[in-house]
Amino acid sequence: MSEITLAYYDQHADEFANSTFNVDMQPLYQEFLPELPKRDKRHIHILDAGCGSGRDAVAFKQLGYEVSAMDACEKLVKIAATQLGQPVRHQFFEEIQDIAAFDGIWACASLLHVAEKDLSNVFVKLQDALKPHGVLYVSFK
């Protein structure tokens, strides 16, 4: 993420977060969630990668999934942690070091902030963070 983009999110974190809370994401969730392993949701671990306000992590948690979340913007991390009721990692995609930790990774409109030259390396990190047969959801604006 560029310093300019990070500075923007730092300056506008509250405004950005508030603009996301009422967006209906159900159609996108219905594309992702059925692809996750077929077992008790409490044992399915989802990473919300680039969680922003925490909206999606909260939705997954409310549905009964085990959820972790991360974001590069420290102010959004604080907002997301409050919304989620649990710690959220302050982390850039390039810093992900998890190995076979997640059944699903949700990267909704967040990877667009990764420089094109770094994107293939980030995809490798995300792949490494998935358990075998894990599901990666990615969207770009």
N, C-alpha and C positions, 0 to 999 in steps of 0.2 A: 504494500500500500504506500502510495506516495505521501510525503510529508504534507503536501497541500490537502490531499483528501483526508488524512488523519486530522489535520487542524480544522477542517470543515466540520467533521463529525464531532470533534471536541467542542466546537463553538455552538453547534446546533443539536446536541444530543437529545435534549428534552423535546424540542420541536420535532425532530425526526422520530423519536420513540412514540410520541403521541399520535403522529400521523400513521403509525403502523398498527396500533392496537385493534382498530375496528375493521381491518381488511379481512374479508372472508377468504380463508385459505383452504377451506374444505375440499374444493375440487383438486387442488394439488396434493393435499394429504392423501386423497383417495387413489392417486397414482402411485404414491410411495409406500404407504403402510401395508397394502396387501402383498407387496413383494418381500416383506421382512419374513424371517423364519416363522414357521407355524408352531409356536409354543406359547406358554404363559407369558403375557406381556411384561410381567414384572421381571422376567429374565431376558428381555430383549433390550439391549443397550443402544441408544441413539445418541450421536453427537450432533448438536446443532452448531455447525462450523460457520462462524461469522454471524452469530446469533442476533446482532443488533439489539433491539429492545427486549429480546427474550420471548417474543410473542409465540413463536413456533415451539420452542422448548417447553413453554408453559402448556401449550395445547397437547403436546405429546405426553407430558407428565400427567395431565388431567385424564388422559386416555388410559393411564396405567403403565406406561413404559418407563424404564429406567433411563434417565436423561443426564447428559453432560452438555455443557455449552462453553463456547469460547468466542472472543472477539478481540480485535486489535485496538479498539478505542476504549480507553480506560473508563471514560464517563458512561459509555454504553454498557460496559461490564458491570458497573455499579447498578445501573437501572435494571439490567437483566437479572442480576442476582437478587434484587429486591422483588421483582416480579415472580421469579422462579422459587424463591425461598431457599436457595442453596448457593454455594459458591459458583462463580463463573470464572473460567480462566482468562486472564489477560494475555493473549497470545496471537502472534501472526501465523498465517498458514505455513510459512517457511520454517517455523519453529516446531511444528508438530513432530513428535517422536514416538507416539503410541504405536504399538505393534499388536495386531490382531485383537484389538480392544473393543470394537464396536460392531454390532450387527447391521447398523445402518448409519450413514452419515448424510445429513441434510445440509446442503450448501445452497441456500435459496438466495439468488441475486447477491452473493457475497464474493464469489471468485472473480467477478468483473473488476475487483480492486487489485488483483494480482497482476503485476507486469507481465506482458506476453512472454518475455524471455524467461520468466520464472514459472510459468504455468505448468509446463511438463513436469518439472521437479515437484511442484505442489501436488499434482495428480498422483505421482508415485508415493508421496507421503500419505495421501488420503487412502490410496490402495493398501499400503502397508498397515494403516490403522484399522482396516476392516478385517473382521474375522473371515474365515473361508466361507464363501457363498454370501458374503455381506452385500448390502445394497448401497450404492452411492446415488444420491439425487443431487443434480446440479442444474441451476437455471441461470441464464444471463438475460439482462434487459436488452 
